[in-house]
């Protein structure tokens, strides 16, 4: 499968939000190995399953026996979960919806290596699915993570893929617009989409060239921010440390109370402080385990936990000594999200939402940056409410 074999460029599309915001971080990250994670491996497996399904549905005639053997091999992976099939089906169904919207078959490429080095030195990446129909280039990306929703609007990763696709296919197809989609079925029900003209895409590509040149050379200004999240140098980056320790300047304020404007400034500087300290702690623990010296700190064995060697044998022994079997188990109702997971979205809506047996309670007020797209709320009484 192509996804497992992906190589990574210095100016990888997947990390473009980072190196476009903080150019020198691209080379700084090279000092730290990419250790990967179980979440990344899980995502790779999901992509491989999705790739196989797409190839069977769109590209390669594949008999039931051949497909069954291939999918069985992927499902034998210890990281496989049955929900992977449901979520990858959602992605495949979306792609097929685009394909079948055309009266004549569009061009389709799956796990396609895309070269955008005309805009970022030695830049390349792998697009999950490329579709070209009529004058429209579709870039569809599967995100299997279940963390923060990823927005397609202005997404630099998808735009770099689009530039690579235009470079590859522009002379063969009359591309006039680009439709970019992120399918993230474990987080949001509706895929995130963004459409721009070819001219807008090419203008954006030209605009990032100077920054990409700086990033490739490891030059430019460090700029800590939300984009630090996936930077391999994030724990010990001095610029990030300076940004957080700069909170000390607020200690010299003279008035007894800080203003609302100052509250906003402190929150802006400090909202990533907890994440930074967590990154530092992980780094320090790894250094200690490697035999390094972090003054004032050491690694120790954490509190252990007890578990059955053989649960069935243990419970059998307890029951032989007069313990009622019912006392050894807890009966708990499934939560609404778990029932939805069990039934599937359509059946869940039919049996519970449409019958009025489930209602959505509003969430507690939460403070977020102004860049968040949710509607602002307030407890302040409006003039109309006061009049009534």
GINOR-V706792 format. One record per pair of residues at least 12 apart in sequence whose ideal C-beta (glycine too) atoms are under 10 Angstrom apart, sorted by the first residue. I is the first residue (numbers start at 0). GAP is how many residues later the second one is. Records with the same first field share a line. If there is no record, write none. Layout:
I=GAP, GAP
This chain:
0=43, 44, 46, 47, 48, 49, 50, 51, 54, 69, 73, 110
1=45, 46, 49, 53, 108, 109, 110, 111, 124, 126
2=40, 41, 42, 43, 44, 45, 46, 47, 48, 107, 108, 123, 125, 139
3=37, 40, 41, 43, 44, 47, 107
4=106, 108, 121
5=38, 41, 105, 107, 118, 119, 120
6=106, 117, 118, 119
7=26, 116, 117, 118
8=17, 106, 107, 108, 111, 112, 113, 114, 115, 116, 151, 207
9=16, 17, 19, 20, 110, 111, 112, 113, 205, 206, 208
10=12, 15, 105, 106, 108, 109, 110, 111, 112, 113, 114, 149, 197, 200, 201, 202, 204, 205
11=14, 17, 108, 111, 112, 113, 114, 145, 148
12=101, 103, 107, 110, 111, 112, 113, 114, 128, 142, 143, 144, 145, 146, 147, 148, 149, 150, 151
13=111, 112, 127, 142, 143, 146, 147, 216
14=14, 110, 141, 142, 200, 212, 215, 216, 217
15=100, 104, 107, 109, 139, 140, 141, 142, 143, 144, 145, 192, 195, 196, 199, 211
16=133, 137, 138, 139, 140, 208, 209, 210, 212, 213
17=138, 197, 205, 207, 208, 209, 210, 211, 212, 213, 214, 216
18=101, 137, 189, 192, 193, 195, 196, 197, 201, 208, 212
19=100, 136, 140, 188, 191, 192, 194, 195, 203, 207
20=135, 190, 194, 201, 202, 203, 204, 205, 206, 207
21=189, 193, 198, 199, 200, 201, 202, 203, 205, 206, 209, 211, 215, 217, 218
22=187, 188, 189, 190, 191, 192, 193, 194, 195, 196, 197, 198, 199, 200
23=190, 191, 193, 194, 195, 196, 197, 198, 199, 209, 213, 215
24=190, 193, 195, 197, 198, 199, 202, 203, 206, 207, 208, 209, 212, 214, 215
25=94, 186, 188, 189, 190, 191, 192, 193, 194, 205, 207
26=188, 189, 190, 191, 192, 206
27=190, 194, 203, 204, 205, 206, 208, 209, 210, 211
28=189, 201, 202, 203, 204, 205, 208
29=188, 202, 203
30=201, 202, 205
31=199, 200, 201, 202, 203, 204, 251
32=199
33=198
34=197, 251
37=40, 41
38=40, 105, 106, 107, 108
39=104, 105
40=36, 37, 38
41=35, 37, 38, 39, 42, 102, 103, 104
42=36, 99, 100, 101, 102
43=33, 35, 100
44=29, 30, 32, 33, 34, 35, 36, 39, 43, 99
45=28, 33, 34, 35, 37, 38, 39, 41, 42, 45, 96, 97, 98, 99, 139, 140
46=41, 44, 64, 79, 81, 95, 96, 97
47=22, 23, 25, 26, 29, 36, 40, 63
48=21, 22, 25, 26, 28, 31, 35, 36, 38, 39, 40, 42, 43, 95
49=34, 35, 37, 38, 39, 40, 41, 42, 45, 60, 61, 78, 79, 92, 94, 133
50=23, 37, 41, 59, 60, 77, 78, 91
51=15, 18, 19, 21, 22, 36, 40, 58
52=14, 17, 18, 32, 35, 36, 38, 39, 40, 42, 43, 57
53=34, 37, 38, 41, 42, 45, 54, 56, 57, 74, 75, 86, 88
54=12, 15, 53, 55, 56
55=14, 15, 36
56=35, 36, 38, 39, 42, 51, 53
57=34, 37, 38, 41, 47, 48, 50, 51, 52, 71, 73
58=49, 50, 51
59=50
70=14
82=102, 103, 258
83=60, 102
85=99, 100, 255, 258, 259
86=55, 57, 59, 96, 97, 98, 99
87=54, 56, 95, 97
88=96
89=52, 93, 94, 95, 96, 99, 101, 255
90=37, 38, 49, 50, 51, 52, 53, 90, 92, 93, 94, 100
91=37, 50, 91
92=90, 92
93=35, 46, 48, 87, 89, 91, 97
94=13, 15, 33, 34, 36, 43, 45, 47, 86, 88
95=12
97=31, 33, 35, 38, 40, 42, 81, 83
98=30, 32, 34, 39
100=30, 32, 33, 35, 37
101=29, 30, 31, 32, 34
102=30, 31
103=29, 30
104=28
105=24, 25, 26, 27, 28, 30, 31, 32, 67
106=23, 24, 25, 26, 30, 62, 65, 66
107=21, 22, 23, 24, 25, 30
108=18, 19, 20, 21, 22, 23, 56, 59, 60
109=16, 17, 18, 19, 20, 21, 30
110=15, 16, 17, 18, 19
111=13, 14, 15, 16, 17, 18, 49, 52, 53, 56, 57
112=12, 13, 14, 51, 55
113=12, 13, 16, 25, 46, 47, 48, 49, 50, 51, 52, 53, 54, 55
114=48, 49, 50, 52, 53
115=43, 44, 45, 46, 47, 48, 49, 50, 51, 52, 89, 92, 96
116=46, 47, 50, 95
117=45, 46, 48, 49, 87, 88, 91
118=40, 41, 44, 45, 48, 83, 85, 86, 87, 88, 89, 90, 93
119=40, 43, 44, 85, 88, 89, 91, 92, 93, 95, 96
120=88, 91, 92, 94, 95, 96
121=90, 94
122=37, 40, 41, 89, 92, 93
123=36, 37, 40
124=32, 35, 36, 39
125=35, 38
126=12, 13, 14, 30, 31, 33, 34, 35, 37, 38, 41
127=12, 13, 14, 15, 33, 53, 54, 55
128=12, 13, 52, 54
129=31, 32, 34, 35, 38, 39
130=34, 48, 50
131=33, 34, 36, 37, 38, 40, 41, 42, 43
132=40, 46
133=39, 40, 41, 42, 43
134=38, 39, 40, 41, 42, 63
135=37, 38, 39, 40, 41, 42, 43, 59, 62
136=24, 25, 28, 29, 32, 33, 36, 38, 39, 40, 41, 42, 43, 61, 64
137=24, 27, 39, 40, 41, 42, 43, 55, 57
138=13, 16, 18, 19, 20, 21, 22, 23, 25, 26, 39, 40, 41, 42, 43, 55
139=12, 18, 21, 39, 40, 41, 42, 43, 51, 53
140=14, 16, 17, 20, 39, 40, 41, 42, 43, 50, 51
141=39, 40, 41, 42, 43, 49
142=39, 40, 41, 42, 43, 44, 45, 48, 49
143=39, 40, 41, 42, 43
144=39, 41, 42
145=38, 39, 40, 41
146=37, 39, 40, 82
147=36, 39, 78, 81
148=33, 35, 38, 39, 43, 224
149=32, 33, 34, 37, 38, 42
150=31, 33, 37, 41, 42, 43, 222
151=27, 28, 29, 30, 31, 32, 39, 40, 41, 42, 43
152=27, 29, 39, 40, 41, 42, 43, 220
153=26, 40, 42, 50
154=25, 26, 27, 37, 39
155=48, 52
156=23, 25
157=20, 21, 22, 23, 24, 34, 36
158=19, 21, 35, 37, 41, 42, 45, 46, 49
159=44, 45, 48, 52
160=17, 19
161=13, 16, 17, 18, 34, 36, 39, 40, 42, 43
162=15, 38, 39, 41, 42, 45
164=13, 36
165=12, 32, 35, 36, 39
166=38
169=28, 32
173=24
174=22, 23, 26
175=21, 22, 23
176=18, 19, 20, 21, 22, 23, 24
177=16, 17, 18, 19, 20, 22, 23, 24
178=14, 15, 16, 17
179=12, 13, 14, 15, 16, 21
180=12, 13, 14
181=12
188=156
220=18
221=15, 16, 17, 18, 20, 21
222=16, 17, 20
223=13, 14, 15, 16, 17, 18, 19, 20, 45, 48, 52
224=15, 18, 43, 47
225=45, 46, 49, 143, 145
227=12, 15, 44, 47, 48, 51
228=43, 46, 50
230=48
232=46
233=38, 41, 42, 45, 46, 49
234=41, 42, 43, 44, 45, 46, 47, 48, 49, 51, 52
235=43, 44, 47, 48, 51
236=39, 42
239=32, 36, 39, 40
240=35, 39
242=26, 27, 29, 30, 33
243=25, 26, 28, 29, 31, 32, 33, 36
244=24, 28
245=23, 24
246=18, 19, 22, 23, 26
248=16, 17, 20
249=12, 15, 16, 19, 20
263=105, 106
266=100, 102
267=101, 102
270=96, 97, 98
279=14
280=16
283=12, 13, 14, 15
284=12, 13, 14
285=13
286=12
287=12
310=17
313=14
314=13, 14
335=12, 16, 17, 21, 22, 23, 24
338=12, 13, 19
339=12, 13, 18
361=15
364=12, 13, 14
